[in-house]
Amino acid sequence: MADVSYVILATVIILVIEALSGSLKGARIRDFGVTAICFLSNSAVTRPIAGLLIGGVVATLLPAHAGAWSDMPLWQSFLLGFFLMEFGFYWMHRWAHEGQRQGSRLSWLWKIHRTHHSADHLNVSVTMRQNIFWAFVVPNSWIVGLAVYIGIGEGAALALIVIYAWNLLTHTHYRWDDPLLALPVFRGLQHVIVTPSMHHSHHGFGKDGKMYRNYAVMFSAYDWLFGTLHLPLGRPSRYGVPGETPAWTEEAFFPLTLVSDTIIRKGSRHRRERQQ
């Protein structure tokens, strides 16, 4: 719980710095509202339920392996957790974006992830802008749950904190790597580590916006290895998702909105039938 508090505190501090520096100019109040709803819903409801579910599933599937790896040194469990989480997230993230394609069977996954992309101004608060069901599908949750069960939770938790801390830095509106983009050495480093300009490109469209590239959170070597690396030269023309913005209820609560819409339609049909 303390680790979560530190993460939230770090996010708030960076957001205040962004506000004082004028980096939030142009951000919409609606976007902050959707982000707040997502954050509160996830913190109070979804993530605790996801934790209980993941713990129960792991204990059921591996009843004889509780604490089985507890002798593993911290540095080994850290590296194992880091590379597994980055690998798993890379593919889940990539599949989510492939759900944008017309007729894709993964369209439901894209609609869950789309919430994170729909803000048209990139700032550190976007890290908390997640559909309430993302915690159930993101591999990091399952990897940490498994690690805790088999006795290497401390190393996995440390890896998760490092990944999330870097995630905060790449979501800030201020891009510290802009002055370095012309340096060949730095361009080489971007083949290994995700930098703010790379993730800004992933959140953008138009010139230098590449939503189908740069899926890793921190270890961009996976993008390089699997052919999805993009090294931008500047900021994207626009941020967000092209097309019509969905209702805030759909952004935060899809697919529950499908259930409620179905119930409303059936109720309306029954009322019409009775009136006839």
N, C-alpha and C positions, 0 to 999 in steps of 0.2 A: 504493500500500500504506500509505503514511503517513497518507493521508486516512482510510482505513478504520480505522486504529489510533486516530486521534483521535475518530472517531465511537463506537467501542467504549468508549474511555476515558470519554467524556462520558456514555454510557449507564450505565456502572458508577458513576460519581460521583453521578449523580442517584439511582440505585437505593440507594446507601448513605445519601444524605440522606433519602430516603423511609423507609428502615428506621430511622434514628436518630430521625426525627420521629414514628414510630409509625404512619405512613401504610400500612404493609404489614400491619397487624393485620387478621386475617380472611382473608388470602390463603392458599390451599391449597398444601401442599408438592407435591402432584401437579402443579399448574399450573406451578410453577417447574421441575419435572422435565421436563415436556413441552417447555417453553420451552428448557431447556438442550439437550435432544436435537435440537430443530429448529435451534438456533443452531450447534451443533457440526457437524451434518450439512450444513447449508447452507454454512458457512464452509470446511469441509474438502473437500467433494465437489461439491455442486450448483452453487454460484456459479462456481467455476473452470470447470466443464464448460459452464455457460451462457455464460460469457464467450468460450470457444473456439468454441462453436456460433454465437453471434451474429456474432463476427468473421468466421468462415468464410462465413456466409450473406451478409453485407453485401459482402464482397470478391468473392464469386461473382456477385452480382446487379449490382454497380456497379464492374466492373473498371477503368474509365477515370476514376473520380472520386476516387481516393485523394488527399487533401490539396486538393481542388478549392476549398474555401471557407476556406483557411488565412489569407487576407488579411482576413477579417471581424474587426472590432474586438471586444475582449473583452466590452464591455458589450452589444453586439448579440447575440453568441453566447450570453451569459448569459440575456438576455431571451427569445430564441428557444427555448433549451433549457427555461427555466422554464415558459413558457406551453404549450409542446408536451407536456412531461411532465405538467403538471397536467391538461391537456385529455385526454390519453390515459389517465391514471390514473383520472380521473373516470368515463369510460365503461367501462373494464374493471372498475372497482370496482362500478359500478352494475349491470353485467351479472352480476357474480358474485352479488350479492344477489338479483337477479331469478331466479337459479337455485334459490332457496328455494321458489318457487311450485310447487304440485303439478303434476307432468307436464311441467315445464320442460325444454327441451333443454339448458339450461345448468346442470343439477343437478351435473354433474361439476366445473364451475368453482366453484360454491358450496362443494362439499365440499373443494376445495383451499383456498379462502379461509376457510372456517369455522374452521379452526385458530386463526386470528388473533382470532376472536371468542369462542371457547369458554371462555376463562378467566373465572371469575366474580368477579374482583377486578381492577380496572384500575390498572395501574402501569406505569412506564416499561419494564419488562422485556418487556411485551407487544409492543413494537415488533420484538423479535427472534423472536417466536412466529409463524413462517411455515412452512407446509407446504413440503417440499423442492422441489416443482415450481412454486412461486409465481414464482421467479426466471425461469422460462422464459416465463411468460405476462404478467408485469407490463410495461407499455410502457416504463417508465423504463429498464430494462436494454437494450432495443432502441434507444431514442433515444440513449442515451449511447454505445452501440457504433457507431451510425451517425455520431454527431458526431465521435468519435475518428477514424474512418476518413476523413471528408471534411475534417478539419483544424481542427475547432472544439471539440475535446475539453476544453480547459481551461475554456471558458465553460460547457459542459454539466455538467462535473464540479462546478464552483462552484455551479451552480443545484441540482444534486442534493444537495449538502451543505447548502445553505440549506433546502431542502424537508425533508430528513431531520432537521435540527436543530429545525425547527418541529414536526415530527412527534413528537419527544421531548417537547417542552413540552406538547403537547395530550394525550399519553398519561399524564402524571404523575397520581397520585391526587390531589395537591393542585391545586386549581383557583384560580389567581390572579385570574380574572375574576369570581368570585362577587360581590364587593362592587360591581361595575360594571354588573351586569345591569339595574338599574333606570334607568340613564342613557340617555336617548333618543339622544345622540350615539354612545354605545358600541353600542347596538342597530343604529344605522346602519352603524357600522364592521364589524359582524358580517356584513353583506351583501357584504363584500369580503374579509375575512380570517377564517379559521377560528380559533376560540378554544377553550380547553379544555372549557368547558361544552357547546359544540356537538358536539365529538367524543365526549365522555362520553355524550351523548344517543344518538349513533350506536352506541355499544357497549352500550347498555342496552335494557331492555324494561320494560313496565309503565308507571306514571306518568312522563311526560316521557322515556321511552325510545323512540327512533325509529330502528330499524335500517335503515329504508328511506329515510332522509334523510341529508343532510350527507356526501356521498361524497368531496368534495375534501379534499386534505391541507392545503393552505394558502390557496388562492385560492377562497374561497366564492362569488365572483361566478358561477362556473360552476353551482353549485347554485341560485343565485338565478335565473340565466338559464334553466335547464332545469327549474325547478319542483320542486326537491327540497330547498329550504332549510327548516330548522327552527331557530327560536330558542327554546331552553328557558328555563324560569324557575327550575329547580332540578335536583338530581341525579335520575337514573333510579331507579325503585324497586329494580331489580336489574340486574346486569351479566351478560353471557354470552349463551348461546343457549337458548331455551326447549326443553324436551324432554330426552330421554335423552342423556347424554354418551357419545360414541363412544369406543372403545378408543384408548389412546394411540398404538398402532401406526397406526391409521387416521388419526388427527389429523396425525401427522408424515409418513407415507409414502403416503397415498392418492395414486394408484390402484394402487400396487404391491401393496397388501393384497388387491385384487381378483384379481390374478394368482396370488398365493400361495394364496388361498382356493380358486381354481379348480383349481390343481395338487393341493391336499390332497383336494378332493372327488373328483377323477378317480382319485387313488391309492387312496382308500378304496373306490370303486366297483370298481376292478380287483381289489382284494384280495377283496372279497365274491364277485365273479364266479368267481375261482379257487377259493375255498372251496366254492362250489356244485358 
